[in-house]
Amino acid sequence: MTRQSWLIAGALTVTILVAALGWSFFAKQRELDQVRAALANSQGEAGELSQKLTNSQARVQELQQQREAVLQTHKGLEEEMRAALESKDVAISQLQGKLTVNILDRILFDSGEAELKPDGADVLRKIAIILTQHPNLKLHVVGHTDDVPIKPAARNRFASNWELSTARATAAVRFLTEQTGVDPRRLGALGYGEFRPVADNTTAAGRAQNRRIAIVILSEEMAGADTASAATTNAPGAPAAPAAITNAPPAQPATAPPAETNNSTPAQPPKATPSP
């Protein structure tokens, strides 16, 4: 090859090398720009996640403070209730955030009736006075009976223990709203009939414990959840497994005279099978 040919070949080689280096530099620069963009995006996402974490931690702390405030409120309310109400006929308990006041029916109603007695009205007035200091709490008033059937002569008013328990709960709710001024939006009435016993129905003392009104005091959130649960699991006619309730009033002494039944009929003799 001539010297001119070598020069041309060298020039072409240099041009190709420069072009290759330029393309390589361009590709590396582009790749570097992509890495920088990805890094900036990651930093932005990390900052956003960090802010979300901070917000979540603040919310958790806020909820914890609210929970502590609710617990303190219930503790103070329980102490007030015990000081004002607790007796042989009224028992108070705190379980899973629910404060329950169990009142035996003999202080509230005559046998087989749903008309509130004066002594029962006095108890409900005391409860209403305490509740005026806690306006955000809700109440479920729940009627319970023993398993003695309604006598035939009274079935024109109460077809079964379902109706009797519901009528008694409603009577208590109406008294609280109409006579003591409790906001009706805070109240609900339920009747469980004989299907939530807390004692053995084969004894007079056990039946007396089962005939009761339970006033369950809840926060607004718990009231909504409890109502939804009751609507789906405790409808009349649905199979009802008796709940294990541990907050019933203390059993009467064995020497106590037989308590009256909820339907004005004599107490039934104990069944032959031993109680569980």
Order of alpha helices (4+ residues) and beta strands (2+ residues): alpha-beta-beta-alpha-alpha-beta-alpha-beta-alpha-beta-alpha
